[in-house]
């Protein structure tokens, strides 16, 4: 399962400069919690899903495992999203 790094917020003790690169953190647990209460439509959900993976690719270099996982999951999400 390549999604495990994206379920919880980034640990700021491990990456103290995270907020220097990411202005709007997002993680899958937060999206799951927002599904029933926060999103006004599917587009907001899709934006947050993309944000999870784009944030990971922003803070991790291309050769890092998290970057590669995020890239694969973003591609998979976009493929499934396009299918409706």
N, CA, C and O atoms as a Tinker XYZ file with bonds, in Angstrom:
   336  protein
     1  N      0.844000   -1.185000    0.000000    73     2
     2  CA     0.000000    0.000000    0.000000    64     1     3
     3  C      0.886000    1.244000    0.000000    63     2     4     5
     4  O      1.616000    1.499000    0.958000    81     3
     5  N      0.816000    1.999000   -1.062000    73     3     6
     6  CA     1.645000    3.199000   -1.193000    64     5     7
     7  C      1.007000    4.438000   -0.563000    63     6     8     9
     8  O      1.601000    5.516000   -0.601000    81     7
     9  N     -0.176000    4.308000    0.008000    73     7    10
    10  CA    -0.854000    5.479000    0.569000    64     9    11
    11  C     -0.498000    5.755000    2.025000    63    10    12    13
    12  O     -0.806000    6.835000    2.529000    81    11
    13  N      0.133000    4.823000    2.708000    73    11    14
    14  CA     0.356000    4.977000    4.153000    64    13    15
    15  C      1.065000    6.275000    4.542000    63    14    16    17
    16  O      0.737000    6.815000    5.598000    81    15
    17  N      2.014000    6.818000    3.769000    73    15    18
    18  CA     2.664000    8.061000    4.238000    64    17    19
    19  C      1.745000    9.281000    4.222000    63    18    20    21
    20  O      2.095000   10.323000    4.775000    81    19
    21  N      0.577000    9.163000    3.596000    73    19    22
    22  CA    -0.261000   10.336000    3.367000    64    21    23
    23  C     -1.513000   10.380000    4.235000    63    22    24    25
    24  O     -2.356000   11.261000    4.067000    81    23
    25  N     -1.639000    9.429000    5.166000    73    23    26
    26  CA    -2.837000    9.375000    5.995000    64    25    27
    27  C     -2.825000   10.368000    7.155000    63    26    28    29
    28  O     -3.886000   10.809000    7.598000    81    27
    29  N     -1.659000   10.720000    7.645000    73    27    30
    30  CA    -1.562000   11.613000    8.806000    64    29    31
    31  C     -0.770000   12.861000    8.434000    63    30    32    33
    32  O     -0.040000   12.862000    7.443000    81    31
    33  N     -0.912000   13.922000    9.223000    73    31    34
    34  CA    -0.146000   15.140000    8.925000    64    33    35
    35  C      1.354000   14.880000    9.028000    63    34    36    37
    36  O      1.803000   13.964000    9.718000    81    35
    37  N      2.097000   15.698000    8.335000    73    35    38
    38  CA     3.556000   15.610000    8.398000    64    37    39
    39  C      4.008000   15.892000    9.826000    63    38    40    41
    40  O      3.516000   16.819000   10.469000    81    39
    41  N      4.931000   15.100000   10.308000    73    39    42
    42  CA     5.504000   15.283000   11.642000    64    41    43
    43  C      6.498000   16.440000   11.580000    63    42    44    45
    44  O      7.552000   16.323000   10.955000    81    43
    45  N      6.166000   17.540000   12.219000    73    43    46
    46  CA     7.007000   18.738000   12.150000    64    45    47
    47  C      8.322000   18.578000   12.905000    63    46    48    49
    48  O      9.252000   19.358000   12.699000    81    47
    49  N      8.407000   17.582000   13.769000    73    47    50
    50  CA     9.696000   17.301000   14.410000    64    49    51
    51  C     10.657000   16.679000   13.402000    63    50    52    53
    52  O     11.865000   16.907000   13.463000    81    51
    53  N     10.114000   15.895000   12.479000    73    51    54
    54  CA    10.941000   15.279000   11.452000    64    53    55
    55  C     11.225000   16.234000   10.296000    63    54    56    57
    56  O     12.262000   16.128000    9.640000    81    55
    57  N     10.316000   17.155000   10.051000    73    55    58
    58  CA    10.470000   18.108000    8.958000    64    57    59
    59  C     10.048000   19.500000    9.451000    63    58    60    61
    60  O      8.971000   19.983000    9.100000    81    59
    61  N     10.901000   20.145000   10.267000    73    59    62
    62  CA    10.516000   21.413000   10.890000    64    61    63
    63  C     10.288000   22.558000    9.905000    63    62    64    65
    64  O      9.585000   23.513000   10.234000    81    63
    65  N     10.861000   22.487000    8.714000    73    63    66
    66  CA    10.682000   23.570000    7.745000    64    65    67
    67  C      9.546000   23.304000    6.758000    63    66    68    69
    68  O      9.439000   23.988000    5.739000    81    67
    69  N      8.710000   22.328000    7.048000    73    67    70
    70  CA     7.618000   21.937000    6.149000    64    69    71
    71  C      6.765000   23.136000    5.742000    63    70    72    73
    72  O      6.437000   23.287000    4.565000    81    71
    73  N      6.405000   23.982000    6.691000    73    71    74
    74  CA     5.531000   25.121000    6.398000    64    73    75
    75  C      6.239000   26.207000    5.595000    63    74    76    77
    76  O      5.586000   27.133000    5.114000    81    75
    77  N      7.538000   26.117000    5.440000    73    75    78
    78  CA     8.246000   27.031000    4.544000    64    77    79
    79  C      7.924000   26.705000    3.087000    63    78    80    81
    80  O      8.040000   27.568000    2.218000    81    79
    81  N      7.527000   25.480000    2.823000    73    79    82
    82  CA     7.271000   25.010000    1.463000    64    81    83
    83  C      5.795000   24.753000    1.167000    63    82    84    85
    84  O      5.360000   24.812000    0.017000    81    83
    85  N      5.037000   24.468000    2.222000    73    83    86
    86  CA     3.634000   24.095000    2.047000    64    85    87
    87  C      2.758000   25.052000    2.847000    63    86    88    89
    88  O      2.848000   25.112000    4.073000    81    87
    89  N      1.916000   25.793000    2.147000    73    87    90
    90  CA     1.065000   26.763000    2.838000    64    89    91
    91  C     -0.253000   26.152000    3.305000    63    90    92    93
    92  O     -0.887000   26.665000    4.227000    81    91
    93  N     -0.663000   25.063000    2.673000    73    91    94
    94  CA    -1.932000   24.418000    3.048000    64    93    95
    95  C     -1.735000   22.909000    3.166000    63    94    96    97
    96  O     -1.934000   22.180000    2.194000    81    95
    97  N     -1.349000   22.444000    4.337000    73    95    98
    98  CA    -1.174000   20.998000    4.529000    64    97    99
    99  C     -2.495000   20.248000    4.338000    63    98   100   101
   100  O     -3.575000   20.755000    4.643000    81    99
   101  N     -2.369000   19.039000    3.826000    73    99   102
   102  CA    -3.546000   18.185000    3.649000    64   101   103
   103  C     -3.089000   16.738000    3.756000    63   102   104   105
   104  O     -1.987000   16.391000    3.331000    81   103
   105  N     -3.948000   15.892000    4.330000    73   103   106
   106  CA    -3.646000   14.467000    4.487000    64   105   107
   107  C     -4.954000   13.700000    4.362000    63   106   108   109
   108  O     -6.036000   14.275000    4.481000    81   107
   109  N     -4.846000   12.412000    4.122000    73   107   110
   110  CA    -6.019000   11.606000    3.798000    64   109   111
   111  C     -7.011000   11.473000    4.951000    63   110   112   113
   112  O     -8.219000   11.457000    4.715000    81   111
   113  N     -6.534000   11.377000    6.186000    73   111   114
   114  CA    -7.466000   11.327000    7.320000    64   113   115
   115  C     -8.335000   12.581000    7.380000    63   114   116   117
   116  O     -9.521000   12.507000    7.700000    81   115
   117  N     -7.747000   13.719000    7.073000    73   115   118
   118  CA    -8.499000   14.977000    7.087000    64   117   119
   119  C     -9.537000   14.981000    5.974000    63   118   120   121
   120  O    -10.666000   15.428000    6.175000    81   119
   121  N     -9.161000   14.487000    4.808000    73   119   122
   122  CA   -10.118000   14.399000    3.702000    64   121   123
   123  C    -11.268000   13.481000    4.087000    63   122   124   125
   124  O    -12.434000   13.804000    3.860000    81   123
   125  N    -10.934000   12.341000    4.669000    73   123   126
   126  CA   -11.974000   11.404000    5.089000    64   125   127
   127  C    -12.943000   12.063000    6.079000    63   126   128   129
   128  O    -14.156000   11.878000    5.982000    81   127
   129  N    -12.407000   12.824000    7.022000    73   127   130
   130  CA   -13.255000   13.509000    7.997000    64   129   131
   131  C    -14.111000   14.591000    7.330000    63   130   132   133
   132  O    -15.234000   14.851000    7.762000    81   131
   133  N    -13.583000   15.212000    6.288000    73   131   134
   134  CA   -14.301000   16.285000    5.594000    64   133   135
   135  C    -15.402000   15.769000    4.669000    63   134   136   137
   136  O    -16.289000   16.533000    4.286000    81   135
   137  N    -15.360000   14.502000    4.309000    73   135   138
   138  CA   -16.298000   13.984000    3.312000    64   137   139
   139  C    -17.759000   14.224000    3.670000    63   138   140   141
   140  O    -18.554000   14.583000    2.802000    81   139
   141  N    -18.114000   14.037000    4.904000    73   139   142
   142  CA   -19.519000   14.152000    5.289000    64   141   143
   143  C    -19.932000   15.545000    5.736000    63   142   144   145
   144  O    -21.126000   15.843000    5.784000    81   143
   145  N    -18.976000   16.405000    6.063000    73   143   146
   146  CA   -19.355000   17.665000    6.681000    64   145   147
   147  C    -18.878000   18.921000    5.962000    63   146   148   149
   148  O    -19.567000   19.940000    5.989000    81   147
   149  N    -17.727000   18.870000    5.326000    73   147   150
   150  CA   -17.086000   20.094000    4.884000    64   149   151
   151  C    -17.231000   20.387000    3.398000    63   150   152   153
   152  O    -17.475000   21.532000    3.018000    81   151
   153  N    -17.091000   19.397000    2.570000    73   151   154
   154  CA   -17.066000   19.635000    1.132000    64   153   155
   155  C    -18.443000   20.016000    0.603000    63   154   156   157
   156  O    -19.446000   19.375000    0.917000    81   155
   157  N    -18.471000   21.076000   -0.208000    73   155   158
   158  CA   -19.735000   21.500000   -0.799000    64   157   159
   159  C    -19.978000   20.808000   -2.135000    63   158   160   161
   160  O    -21.069000   20.898000   -2.698000    81   159
   161  N    -18.961000   20.121000   -2.638000    73   159   162
   162  CA   -19.125000   19.411000   -3.902000    64   161   163
   163  C    -17.909000   18.567000   -4.209000    63   162   164   165
   164  O    -16.900000   18.646000   -3.508000    81   163
   165  N    -17.996000   17.770000   -5.240000    73   163   166
   166  CA   -16.899000   16.852000   -5.571000    64   165   167
   167  C    -15.611000   17.553000   -5.979000    63   166   168   169
   168  O    -14.525000   17.002000   -5.797000    81   167
   169  N    -15.716000   18.757000   -6.527000    73   167   170
   170  CA   -14.508000   19.456000   -6.963000    64   169   171
   171  C    -13.605000   19.812000   -5.770000    63   170   172   173
   172  O    -12.381000   19.740000   -5.880000    81   171
   173  N    -14.192000   20.189000   -4.653000    73   171   174
   174  CA   -13.399000   20.488000   -3.451000    64   173   175
   175  C    -12.662000   19.244000   -2.963000    63   174   176   177
   176  O    -11.501000   19.318000   -2.561000    81   175
   177  N    -13.339000   18.112000   -3.001000    73   175   178
   178  CA   -12.708000   16.849000   -2.638000    64   177   179
   179  C    -11.518000   16.568000   -3.558000    63   178   180   181
   180  O    -10.436000   16.222000   -3.084000    81   179
   181  N    -11.715000   16.715000   -4.856000    73   179   182
   182  CA   -10.653000   16.442000   -5.825000    64   181   183
   183  C     -9.464000   17.379000   -5.614000    63   182   184   185
   184  O     -8.313000   16.956000   -5.718000    81   183
   185  N     -9.736000   18.633000   -5.321000    73   183   186
   186  CA    -8.649000   19.595000   -5.076000    64   185   187
   187  C     -7.814000   19.179000   -3.869000    63   186   188   189
   188  O     -6.587000   19.270000   -3.901000    81   187
   189  N     -8.466000   18.726000   -2.816000    73   187   190
   190  CA    -7.732000   18.295000   -1.627000    64   189   191
   191  C     -6.936000   17.017000   -1.894000    63   190   192   193
   192  O     -5.816000   16.871000   -1.404000    81   191
   193  N     -7.501000   16.103000   -2.660000    73   191   194
   194  CA    -6.758000   14.886000   -3.007000    64   193   195
   195  C     -5.484000   15.251000   -3.770000    63   194   196   197
   196  O     -4.404000   14.739000   -3.473000    81   195
   197  N     -5.620000   16.127000   -4.740000    73   195   198
   198  CA    -4.446000   16.559000   -5.506000    64   197   199
   199  C     -3.432000   17.244000   -4.596000    63   198   200   201
   200  O     -2.225000   17.056000   -4.745000    81   199
   201  N     -3.925000   18.029000   -3.664000    73   199   202
   202  CA    -3.044000   18.772000   -2.763000    64   201   203
   203  C     -2.190000   17.839000   -1.907000    63   202   204   205
   204  O     -1.010000   18.115000   -1.688000    81   203
   205  N     -2.762000   16.752000   -1.427000    73   203   206
   206  CA    -2.000000   15.781000   -0.633000    64   205   207
   207  C     -0.743000   15.370000   -1.388000    63   206   208   209
   208  O      0.363000   15.413000   -0.850000    81   207
   209  N     -0.930000   14.975000   -2.624000    73   207   210
   210  CA     0.181000   14.433000   -3.403000    64   209   211
   211  C      1.117000   15.521000   -3.918000    63   210   212   213
   212  O      2.330000   15.317000   -3.978000    81   211
   213  N      0.569000   16.665000   -4.287000    73   211   214
   214  CA     1.423000   17.769000   -4.751000    64   213   215
   215  C      2.289000   18.300000   -3.616000    63   214   216   217
   216  O      3.450000   18.643000   -3.835000    81   215
   217  N      1.739000   18.372000   -2.405000    73   215   218
   218  CA     2.549000   18.793000   -1.254000    64   217   219
   219  C      3.715000   17.834000   -1.044000    63   218   220   221
   220  O      4.848000   18.260000   -0.821000    81   219
   221  N      3.430000   16.548000   -1.117000    73   219   222
   222  CA     4.486000   15.547000   -0.914000    64   221   223
   223  C      5.568000   15.672000   -1.981000    63   222   224   225
   224  O      6.753000   15.507000   -1.689000    81   223
   225  N      5.167000   15.961000   -3.203000    73   223   226
   226  CA     6.153000   16.101000   -4.278000    64   225   227
   227  C      6.921000   17.411000   -4.158000    63   226   228   229
   228  O      8.044000   17.518000   -4.652000    81   227
   229  N      6.336000   18.397000   -3.515000    73   227   230
   230  CA     7.016000   19.677000   -3.313000    64   229   231
   231  C      8.143000   19.550000   -2.302000    63   230   232   233
   232  O      9.221000   20.108000   -2.507000    81   231
   233  N      7.914000   18.833000   -1.224000    73   231   234
   234  CA     8.888000   18.788000   -0.133000    64   233   235
   235  C      9.876000   17.629000   -0.217000    63   234   236   237
   236  O     10.865000   17.596000    0.516000    81   235
   237  N      9.611000   16.685000   -1.106000    73   235   238
   238  CA    10.507000   15.536000   -1.254000    64   237   239
   239  C     11.112000   15.533000   -2.652000    63   238   240   241
   240  O     10.397000   15.741000   -3.632000    81   239
   241  N     12.406000   15.302000   -2.759000    73   239   242
   242  CA    13.046000   15.291000   -4.075000    64   241   243
   243  C     12.529000   14.120000   -4.922000    63   242   244   245
   244  O     12.030000   13.135000   -4.378000    81   243
   245  N     12.648000   14.226000   -6.244000    73   243   246
   246  CA    12.101000   13.197000   -7.139000    64   245   247
   247  C     12.581000   11.772000   -6.868000    63   246   248   249
   248  O     11.869000   10.816000   -7.173000    81   247
   249  N     13.759000   11.618000   -6.309000    73   247   250
   250  CA    14.261000   10.261000   -6.058000    64   249   251
   251  C     13.822000    9.710000   -4.699000    63   250   252   253
   252  O     14.159000    8.576000   -4.359000    81   251
   253  N     13.087000   10.487000   -3.931000    73   251   254
   254  CA    12.624000   10.042000   -2.612000    64   253   255
   255  C     11.395000    9.142000   -2.767000    63   254   256   257
   256  O     10.560000    9.360000   -3.645000    81   255
   257  N     11.300000    8.142000   -1.913000    73   255   258
   258  CA    10.183000    7.197000   -1.955000    64   257   259
   259  C      8.846000    7.911000   -1.876000    63   258   260   261
   260  O      7.936000    7.572000   -2.634000    81   259
   261  N      8.690000    8.892000   -0.983000    73   259   262
   262  CA     7.407000    9.589000   -0.832000    64   261   263
   263  C      7.034000   10.347000   -2.100000    63   262   264   265
   264  O      5.864000   10.395000   -2.477000    81   263
   265  N      8.012000   10.930000   -2.748000    73   263   266
   266  CA     7.746000   11.645000   -4.000000    64   265   267
   267  C      7.245000   10.657000   -5.058000    63   266   268   269
   268  O      6.264000   10.925000   -5.752000    81   267
   269  N      7.913000    9.534000   -5.174000    73   267   270
   270  CA     7.518000    8.528000   -6.166000    64   269   271
   271  C      6.122000    7.975000   -5.863000    63   270   272   273
   272  O      5.308000    7.819000   -6.773000    81   271
   273  N      5.847000    7.680000   -4.602000    73   271   274
   274  CA     4.514000    7.205000   -4.217000    64   273   275
   275  C      3.456000    8.254000   -4.553000    63   274   276   277
   276  O      2.414000    7.933000   -5.125000    81   275
   277  N      3.731000    9.505000   -4.196000    73   275   278
   278  CA     2.772000   10.590000   -4.444000    64   277   279
   279  C      2.504000   10.743000   -5.933000    63   278   280   281
   280  O      1.359000   10.928000   -6.348000    81   279
   281  N      3.546000   10.668000   -6.724000    73   279   282
   282  CA     3.389000   10.802000   -8.174000    64   281   283
   283  C      2.514000    9.681000   -8.732000    63   282   284   285
   284  O      1.631000    9.931000   -9.552000    81   283
   285  N      2.756000    8.453000   -8.292000    73   283   286
   286  CA     1.958000    7.310000   -8.766000    64   285   287
   287  C      0.507000    7.428000   -8.312000    63   286   288   289
   288  O     -0.413000    7.174000   -9.089000    81   287
   289  N      0.306000    7.811000   -7.067000    73   287   290
   290  CA    -1.058000    7.917000   -6.553000    64   289   291
   291  C     -1.814000    9.073000   -7.198000    63   290   292   293
   292  O     -3.015000    8.963000   -7.446000    81   291
   293  N     -1.128000   10.175000   -7.471000    73   291   294
   294  CA    -1.770000   11.297000   -8.157000    64   293   295
   295  C     -2.197000   10.870000   -9.560000    63   294   296   297
   296  O     -3.304000   11.186000   -9.997000    81   295
   297  N     -1.334000   10.164000  -10.255000    73   295   298
   298  CA    -1.691000    9.677000  -11.593000    64   297   299
   299  C     -2.887000    8.737000  -11.534000    63   298   300   301
   300  O     -3.799000    8.831000  -12.356000    81   299
   301  N     -2.881000    7.841000  -10.573000    73   299   302
   302  CA    -3.999000    6.913000  -10.415000    64   301   303
   303  C     -5.284000    7.664000  -10.087000    63   302   304   305
   304  O     -6.341000    7.372000  -10.648000    81   303
   305  N     -5.192000    8.627000   -9.181000    73   303   306
   306  CA    -6.372000    9.426000   -8.828000    64   305   307
   307  C     -6.928000   10.131000  -10.067000    63   306   308   309
   308  O     -8.132000   10.092000  -10.317000    81   307
   309  N     -6.051000   10.773000  -10.839000    73   307   310
   310  CA    -6.506000   11.515000  -12.019000    64   309   311
   311  C     -7.151000   10.572000  -13.039000    63   310   312   313
   312  O     -8.140000   10.930000  -13.679000    81   311
   313  N     -6.602000    9.391000  -13.184000    73   311   314
   314  CA    -7.181000    8.405000  -14.106000    64   313   315
   315  C     -8.584000    8.000000  -13.657000    63   314   316   317
   316  O     -9.523000    7.973000  -14.453000    81   315
   317  N     -8.707000    7.688000  -12.370000    73   315   318
   318  CA   -10.009000    7.284000  -11.841000    64   317   319
   319  C    -11.009000    8.447000  -11.849000    63   318   320   321
   320  O    -12.192000    8.252000  -12.128000    81   319
   321  N    -10.536000    9.633000  -11.548000    73   319   322
   322  CA   -11.397000   10.821000  -11.523000    64   321   323
   323  C    -11.954000   11.087000  -12.927000    63   322   324   325
   324  O    -13.126000   11.430000  -13.081000    81   323
   325  N    -11.110000   10.928000  -13.937000    73   323   326
   326  CA   -11.528000   11.163000  -15.325000    64   325   327
   327  C    -12.596000   10.159000  -15.770000    63   326   328   329
   328  O    -13.432000   10.461000  -16.622000    81   327
   329  N    -12.554000    8.975000  -15.183000    73   327   330
   330  CA   -13.554000    7.958000  -15.529000    64   329   331
   331  C    -14.906000    8.226000  -14.900000    63   330   332   333
   332  O    -15.927000    7.676000  -15.313000    81   331
   333  N    -14.889000    9.092000  -13.881000    73   331   334
   334  CA   -16.142000    9.443000  -13.214000    64   333   335
   335  C    -16.559000    8.394000  -12.284000    63   334   336
   336  O    -17.596000    8.523000  -11.633000    81   335
